[in-house]
Amino acid sequence: MNRKQLKRVLSRMLDETEFLSPYGVRALSRYHKDHPYEVHVNGNANRVDYEPAESTTASSAETRTGAGPSGFP
């Protein structure tokens, strides 16, 4: 990654309307709060919504084990 590309990435990561929050870096840009990401594959619509804090859907680990992530203090 060259200097120009790094500046472009960091400008989005450090923007509070994108990835930066008071609690750290978001996994998904806040932009998607008003603009959900949607892709259509084989006639099925798949959508990713912005969900601050706790998710409303189970993660793959929760689906497999019935429990949330483990091993974190």
C-alpha positions in Angstrom: 0.0 0.0 0.0 1.5 3.4 -1.0 1.2 6.6 1.0 -1.8 7.9 -1.1 -3.8 4.6 -0.5 -3.0 4.6 3.2 -4.3 8.2 3.6 -7.5 7.2 1.8 -8.1 4.2 4.0 -7.3 6.1 7.2 -9.5 9.0 6.3 -12.5 6.6 6.2 -11.5 4.6 9.2 -11.0 7.8 11.3 -14.3 9.4 10.2 -17.1 9.2 12.8 -19.7 9.0 10.1 -18.0 5.9 8.8 -16.0 3.5 11.0 -14.8 5.4 14.1 -17.0 5.4 17.1 -16.5 6.6 20.7 -15.8 3.0 21.6 -13.4 2.0 18.9 -13.5 1.0 15.2 -16.8 -0.4 13.9 -16.8 -3.6 11.9 -19.3 -2.1 9.5 -19.5 1.5 8.3 -22.2 3.6 10.0 -23.1 4.7 6.4 -25.1 1.4 6.2 -27.4 2.6 9.0 -29.3 4.6 6.3 -28.1 2.6 3.3 -28.2 -1.2 4.0 -26.1 -3.4 1.8 -28.1 -5.7 -0.3 -27.0 -8.3 -2.8 -29.2 -10.6 -4.9 -27.9 -14.1 -5.6 -29.9 -16.8 -7.4 -33.1 -14.9 -6.8 -32.5 -14.5 -3.1 -32.0 -11.1 -1.5 -29.3 -11.0 1.2 -29.1 -7.9 3.3 -26.6 -6.5 5.9 -28.0 -3.9 8.2 -26.1 -1.7 10.5 -26.8 -2.7 14.1 -25.1 -0.7 16.8 -23.9 -2.5 19.9 -25.7 -5.9 20.2 -26.6 -7.8 17.1 -30.2 -8.9 16.5 -29.1 -12.0 14.7 -27.1 -15.0 16.0 -23.5 -15.4 14.9 -22.3 -18.6 13.3 -20.7 -19.6 16.7 -24.0 -19.0 18.5 -25.9 -21.0 15.8 -23.6 -24.0 16.1 -23.2 -24.1 19.9 -26.2 -22.2 21.2 -23.8 -19.9 23.1 -22.0 -16.7 22.3 -18.3 -16.2 21.9 -16.1 -17.7 24.6 -12.6 -17.1 25.8 -12.9 -13.4 26.2 -12.3 -11.7 29.6 
